[in-house]
Amino acid sequence: MIKKYFGTDGIRGRVNGSKINGEMFFKFGLAAGTYFKNLKKSKQTAIIAKDTRLSGYTLEPALVSGLTSAGMHIYTLGPLPTNGLAMLTKKMSANMGIMITASHNSHYDNGLKLFGPDGLKLSDKIEKKIENLIDSKIASNLSDPIKLGRVKRLEDANENYIKILKQNFPTSFSLKGIKIVLDCANGAGYKAGPKLLKSLGAKVFEYGTSPNGLNINFKCGSTYPNKICQMTKKRKAHIGIALDGDADRIIVCDEKGQIIDGDKILAMLGERWKRKKILKGGVIGTLMSNYGLEEFFKKNEIKFFRSDVGDRYVKEKMKKNKFNLGGEQSGHIILGKFATTGDGLLVALEILFSLRKGKKASELFNKFIPTPQILENVEVKNKSIIYSPKCIKAISDVNKLIKNKGRVLVRKSGTEPKIRIMCESKDSNLNKFCINIIKKSIR
């Protein structure tokens, strides 16, 4: 389904560009408000949270204006992790929840993630309906003056989110004696992250908890995990935890400073949940998941299916197959037993719950040897270049080279102006050679 505004994870782009500006956010709010208020007549409310980008001060009022013009009553929550918004959308019986964020992108980008009353991200079909409303005449969606929405600020959203997270674990759960390096990427988790772990008794060494509007994801967070690796060894901590800008991703490192990505987290959780008889059905990964992970699950008689890239597609496949665990190599991990979308802090608690009995992180995550894999991003002006004859030929040539030895995946990023190239086989030189062929065709 071709969409005009929505990508693989909501709407995202450069601030004050064609999609991300005050005028468009008014239209997004008006369109989303019009769609959702028609689904639920009794209580027409929306809740809005955001990360720490400077542009949030510009875009949030425009979004609120659009929603209230549609007749929706609004609660604004301030900086809050994305899954906190999803959880509270469901708990407060709101028509919808909107997260203003560009996730792991730099400060100059921003965007929206939309959630329905069930706390789930929207389907392609619903997003298309909202897009049609965005492009319709504004006057046709405006409410009568007497039916305009009201706005209220809630100051206790992070406390309520932390309370919900802790309710998923025994009251006896304690992290006393555990030393943790926590990098919140100067993003949405900067309040909830340290407060949650400290409340459980952990010794927390904070990093990325001083947002200034411009430093979100800058040399910190899950896309820059080298920082937690260095600090974990320096502080002699038991584990390092890095979130991204909206705290729906997690990358960790063990006590030796070795990076643990989403695939390794899934392997540990999948095996543990099966042993504890918590796992339902199997595990969902994506087209980017390492082949070593697939082999590990096969060896342990755990079903493993792949979805398209994007945690929304992981969740859809989990729902279709009635699985309760899925995720991405990038650190989006969905614990279907507890949440409707990725949640870095929730996954952190599940990992720490496994560590609390003195087991080392390096032992906990030592489940499989990854198949050599190269991931490269090529910045482009037009992502449709992958459909050019030159690029198509290069991909065809590479597929012939790697046939029966590995696999290659070339795709447009759904969140950035980039082409993502992945090549995977046991021959590292072949991987490099194949990547370079495709890169040349793109450049």
Secondary structure, DSSP 8 states (H G I E B T S, - for coil): ---SS-BTTBEEEEBTSSSBSHHHHHHHHHHHHHHHHTT-SS--EEEEEE-S-TTHHHHHHHHHHHHHHTT-EEEEEEE--HHHHHHHHHHTT-SEEEEE--TTS-TTEEEEEEE-TTS-B--HHHHHHHHHHHTS-GGGG---GGG---EEE-S-HHHHHHHHHHTTS-TT---TT-EEEEE-TTSTTTTHHHHHHHHTT-EEEEES----SS-TTTT-STT-THHHHHHHHHHT-SEEEEE-TTS--EEEE-TT--EE-HHHHHHHHHHHHHHTT---SEEEEETTS-HHHHHHHHHTT-EEEEE-SSHHHHHHHHHHHT-SEEE-TTS-EEETTT-SS--HHHHHHHHHHHHTTS--HHHHT-------EEEEEEE-S-GGGGGSHHHHHHHHHHHHHHTTTEEEEEEE-SSSSEEEEEEEES-HHHHHHHHHHHHHHH-
